[in-house]
Amino acid sequence: MNISIAIIALGVLVLFSHVFNALFEKTKIPNVLLLMLIGLIVGPIAGLVKPEDLGVAGSIFTTVTLVCVLFASGTNLNFDALKKSIGSAILLTIFNFIVMLGACALIGHFLLRLDWPHSFYIGAVLGGTSSAVVIPMLCQLKPGEKAGTVLLLESTISDVICLAVALAFYSGIQTGEMDLAQAAKELGISITIALAIGLLSGATWLIILKKFLTQMENSHFTSFALAFILYGLCDLIGVNGGIAVLSYGIALGNTDRIRRLRLRFRLSEEMCGLNKNERDFFSEIVFVLQTYFFVYIGISIQLGNIWGVLAGAVIVAICYGGRYVSSFMVRGKEITPRDRRLITTLGPKGLIAAVLATLPLQIATSEEMIRQGTAVRNTAYAVVFLSILISSLMVIIGESRKAKSPEVEDAKTPQGDDCQSDK
């Protein structure tokens, strides 16, 4: 593609994304769906752009987007909401993961004729929700505070669980042996260390801001920059960077609570925490990256043969059936009928699932392994596409009903008032 045309296209996409956000209040169509459809048109349908055209830049871009989304979301989470929601989030995550793991294993083995390691692998890959897809949808939909926090935490925690369990089954595909107990142990250690690193880094960074912020010009990006450093360092030492970045953002967004902990330093109200200009800046960066991210998802989706699409449709149906059941596990008087409906609705898979789904094919050494790896990849791609499509359609239907008979509720979300959908 001509460079000038590519630059024009990048600008047009951002303009379209703003228009899509403005139209959401009237059409109830999430910009996630519209941007992904643009990616599908220029990618798999028209063939103008292919994922391999971006090379390694594509993988770097998806990671950068994930870091930015998690950090910005963490800064808008408060400890009180976290305390009320963490138990429900863990219960919801584990229940939905187990349902998907079992259902996908059975479908993979009996419908797609995969062996058990490949069957359980696809279940682990598709067992969670995508934080990079769920969080922008939360920003537009504005559920109640507890429901929004539960959904945000579920998407973040499930990313970690999917990675750990999927890699354990991946090892089983390679060697024929699986050690799930060891995988569970490593998962617990990784999350604990990541939380400690993120919170301590946030507290330390507040001290640095207190002492040096007045000497730094154009410093809005410095807090963001540390999020990238944290993610990279955690990845290098084998600790989950996503959890570290989220907890780092939570620390920066809860300056008052940190002050109450009576740490051995005094924090100035003017010098610590994040001001409105910084939050607006973070919001703009995340908005632009998310715009390109969803188009990239559309470009990356590859719909295979009819059996992969059929299996994907069955898996998606089971996913949302399970989410309907699990939505009743989130209790509290602040959970409205709309909140419960959104907990059921927001179960889309994302690019992490799509990337993991390609791994078995990369190590295939026989014709049978190539067949199974291809089936895993095609089915996962179908589930990613269909889950985002179904989530969006369910949002359109649900929000249209809400507009006809509005509920009385306080729509306060963990993303705060900085969502681009408000603009």
Disulfide bonds with the S-S distance in Angstrom:
Cys139-Cys419 2.17
